[in-house]
Structure formats: structure tokens, C-alpha cells
């Protein structure tokens, strides 16, 4: 389910909200794929790249804090850091793709994805939990395929996976934008409420 082509309305606030989320999630995908390359190629920058990936989690949590407060943002950050840790573990073990350890990582990754979706739905009932979970499950398949193509030196297909992951990051941003728009519709419909400085969140 890639490139859903969602529509959010024509308000400047909503467009800026979507642009901010897309930027954060596209950076997340970029740093995750760079971490994959570093781990599989046993590069010296692995620790630095992984640290930058975790910083992106803080960026997304900081964005959500503006809507849901520090405690809920901290919970989101905890779940996303676990998501990143499991993904990095998968990269480290990808050459033994059929091993019990990799199967366990996949199982825990899926459990974590379900926890992320449930918690975000608790924060925002307008979020379609099943839709988001389907996208996150597909994300695992894509990122694993990308890593496998890397170790197989199939760089053409690896690059195709990079493109699909970039589009998928936009899809996730669009799903979140739809939910935020529906939950906080007064941002755009109530002139007396003013508008938030969403540019500061990017």
C-alpha cells in the first residue's frame, strides 16, 4: 500500500503540518538505510549513524509533544527507540536470515509495531490503527528485502527498495496528518483560535 494520494484540504496550516511530518519521516528512512549500509558493510561510522537515527526519534517525539504533551511523547519515543533497536539488530543478523534469532527479532518487531499503533490510536481515535499497522508491517518486509539485496550485492533491486521506502515514509506522514487534521480540526476552522506556528516544529 504505497503512495495513497491523500487529500488534507487547502489550509496553509494543514499543508505545513504534512510537510513537517514528511520531512521528519523521510529523514528517519534515510538514516535507517544509512545504518543498514554501515552495519552490513562493517563501516567505521556505524555508531555515529545509529546515534543520528535515534536523534530522529527524539525529533518525531518532540513534534508530537506539541499536540499530546511530554509524557505521551516520551512513551512514543520509547516505543520508537525499541523499533530502531530491533531494526539495527535485524541488520546485524541478516546474513542468517532463517535463523531462530532473526525469526525472534521479526516477532518482537511486529509486537512493537502493534504497540506503536495501539498507543497512537489511544492518543488519537481518528487514526486508523489497522491501516497504520499494515504500512508498518510492509515497512519491515521492505527494509529486510533491502538488507538482503545488499548482502547479495544486488544493488539495482536494493535501490528500488530505497525508492519504495521513501514513498512509504510519505504515506505514513500522510496517515498521521489525516488523523491530526481530524482531531485538531479547530486549528483550521476556528479563526478565533489563531493558528499554530507549525514551521517551528519542522
N, C-alpha and C positions, 0 to 999 in steps of 0.2 A: 504494500500500500504506500506508494511513493507519489509525492507531488500532488496533494489533494486539491490544490487550487481553491482554497478557502477565500471567503469574502468577509470583510470585517466592517463594512460601512466606510464612509468617506471622511470621517473626522480626523483632524490632524493628530489628536491625542492617540487614537487607536493605531494609526499608521506608525507613529513614533514608538508606541509600545511594541508593536510587532517587529520593527526594525531593531530595537534594543534586544529583544529576545533572540531574534535570528543571529545577531552579532555574537552574543554570548554562546549560543549553542553551536554556531559554526566554529568558533574558536575551540570549543570543547572537542569537537570532532577532529579538528586539525591537530591539537596537542595529543589526542588519543592515538591518532595514526602515526604521529612522530614518535610517540612512546613505543608503539609496536615495532617500528623500524629500528629504534635504538636497542630494544631488548633482543630482537631476533638477530640483529647484526652484531650484538655484543659491543655496542659503541660506548665510548668513554663518557658520553653526555647523558647516559640513561637516568642517573639520579636527578640531574638538573631538569630534564624534560618531565620526569614523573612529578617533581615538585611543582612545575608550572601547570601541569594538568590538575593537580589538587588545588592550586590557586584559583583555577577557573570554577571549581566547585564553590569556593567562597564568593566568587563574583556572582554566580547564579543565586546563591543563598542571600547575598546582600540585596539583590534585585527583589526577591520575594519578600524580604523583610519589610519593604515599604508598604506591602499590602497586608501581611499576616503577622508582623511583629517578630522580635528577636528569638523568642522561644520556639516558635514554629519554624522559623528559618534555620535555627540550629539543628532541629530534628531533620529537616530536609538535607542539610549539609552532611549530617551523619550518615544518612542513607545513601547519598550520592558518593561519599568517600568510600563506602563499602563497595558500591558499584565499580568505582575506579580500581580499588584494590583487587577485586576479583578479575577484572579485565586484564590488569597487569599480570596477575598470576596465570591467566589463560595464555597470554603471550609467552610467558616463560616456559610453559609446558607444552606448547603447541606442536612440537616435534613428536610428541607421544599422544597424538590426538585421540586414540582409542583407549588410553589408559584409564584405570579407575579414578586416578586423581583428576584428570580432565573432566570426566563424567561428573565427579563431585563438584567441581568448580561450576560447570554448567547448571547443575541442580541448584546450587546456592545463588548463582547469578539470577536465575529465574525467580527464586523466592524473594530475592532483594527487589527485583523489578515489580513483583506483585505488591510488596510493602510500600514502595515508592508510589505506585498508582493508588493504593488504598488511602495512604495518608494525604496525598494531594486532593483526592476526592472528598475526604473529610473536611479539608480546608475550603474546598470549592465544589459544591454539589453539581455545578454546571459542567464540570469536567467529566467527559465520558471515560470512565475507568477502563472499560473493555477495549475501547479504541486505542487508548494510550498504551495499554499492556501489549496489544497486538504489534504496535510500532516498536516498542522496546524489545519484544521477543525477536522481531525481524532484525533489529539492530544487532543482537547477539549473533545471529546467523551471518549477517554481512561482515561484521568485524572478524569473526572466526574464519570466514572464507578468505578475507583479505590477508590474514596472517598465514593461512595455508598456501595461498598463491605466492606469498613472499618466500617461504622456505622452499617451495618448488621452483622458484626463480621464473614463475610465470608472470612477468611484470606487466604484460598487456592486460590480463584479467585483474591483476591487483589494482591497476589504475582505474579500471572500470568500477571496481568496488569503492575506490576513493570517491568517484563521482556520485555513486548511489548513496554513500554515507553523507555526503554534503547536502544532497537533496533531502535526505531523511531528517537531517538537523533542522532544515527549514520547515518540514512537516510537523515536527514536534513543537517548534516555536509557534506554528500556526494553531495547533490544537490548544496550547496554553493561552494564546492570545484570544481565541474564541471564548474560552472559559472565563478569563479575566474580564473581557468585554461584557459578558452576560452578567457576571457577578457585580461588577462595578459600573453598570450602565449609566449611573448618575454622573459619572465623570464627563460624559459627552452630552447628556440630555438636560442637565440642570445647570443653566448658566450661572445661577446664584452661587453654586458650589465652587465655581472657578475651575481651573484646570491644573493638573499636577505638572511639575517640571520633570517630565519623563526623560528629557535629554540628560538630566543629571544621573539617571540610573544606568545609562549605557557605559 
